Amino acid sequence: MAGGVGRGLVETALSALRETGIGKCHIMVFADNRAGSAFWRRIGWSLRDDLRFMSKMIEEPMLGLA
C-alpha cells in the first residue's frame, strides 16, 4: 500500500496485532484535531457515534499538566 510514514507505521502496528489474534483496534483523537481525524478517515478508520470517552481526575494534576 502506497503512503507516507504515518500510514506505514499504522499498517505495521495493525499487522502485529493481527499476528497475535487481535481483530479490532481503537484510537482516540482530540475533537479539535481536524488533520488527525482526516488522516485516520483517509486510511479507513471510522467515527463511532455509539461511544463516549470519559475521564475522572482522582488526584490534583501537577502544575502545567492539567
C-alpha positions as CSV (number, residue, x, y, z in Angstrom):
1,M,0.0,0.0,0.0
2,A,1.4,3.4,-1.0
3,G,1.6,6.2,1.5
4,G,3.7,8.1,4.0
5,V,5.5,7.3,7.2
6,G,2.3,7.5,9.3
7,R,0.4,5.1,7.2
8,G,3.3,2.7,7.2
9,L,3.6,2.8,11.0
10,V,-0.2,2.2,11.3
11,E,0.0,-0.8,8.9
12,T,3.0,-2.3,10.8
13,A,1.2,-1.9,14.1
14,L,-2.1,-3.4,12.8
15,S,-0.1,-6.3,11.2
16,A,1.5,-7.1,14.6
17,L,-1.9,-7.0,16.2
18,R,-3.4,-9.4,13.6
19,E,-0.4,-11.8,14.2
20,T,-1.3,-12.0,17.9
21,G,-5.0,-12.7,17.1
22,I,-6.3,-9.2,17.9
23,G,-9.1,-8.3,15.4
24,K,-10.1,-4.8,16.4
25,C,-8.2,-1.7,17.3
26,H,-9.4,1.7,18.7
27,I,-7.8,5.1,18.7
28,M,-8.6,8.4,20.4
29,V,-8.3,11.7,18.5
30,F,-8.9,15.2,20.1
31,A,-12.2,16.6,18.8
32,D,-10.4,19.7,17.5
33,N,-7.7,17.8,15.7
34,R,-9.1,18.0,12.2
35,A,-5.9,17.0,10.5
36,G,-5.6,13.9,12.7
37,S,-9.2,12.9,12.2
38,A,-8.8,13.4,8.4
39,F,-5.7,11.2,8.4
40,W,-7.5,8.3,10.2
41,R,-10.5,8.5,8.0
42,R,-8.3,8.6,4.9
43,I,-6.8,5.3,5.9
44,G,-10.1,3.6,6.5
45,W,-11.0,4.3,10.2
46,S,-14.5,5.5,11.1
47,L,-16.0,7.5,13.8
48,R,-18.0,5.6,16.4
49,D,-21.2,7.5,17.3
50,D,-22.2,5.0,19.9
51,L,-19.2,5.5,22.2
52,R,-18.2,8.4,24.5
53,F,-14.8,8.7,26.1
54,M,-14.9,9.7,29.8
55,S,-12.2,10.7,32.3
56,K,-12.1,11.4,36.0
57,M,-9.2,13.1,37.9
58,I,-8.5,11.2,41.1
59,E,-5.6,13.3,42.1
60,E,-4.8,17.0,41.5
61,P,-2.7,17.3,38.4
62,M,0.8,18.6,38.7
63,L,1.2,22.3,37.8
64,G,1.1,22.6,34.0
65,L,-0.1,19.1,33.3
66,A,-3.9,19.7,33.5
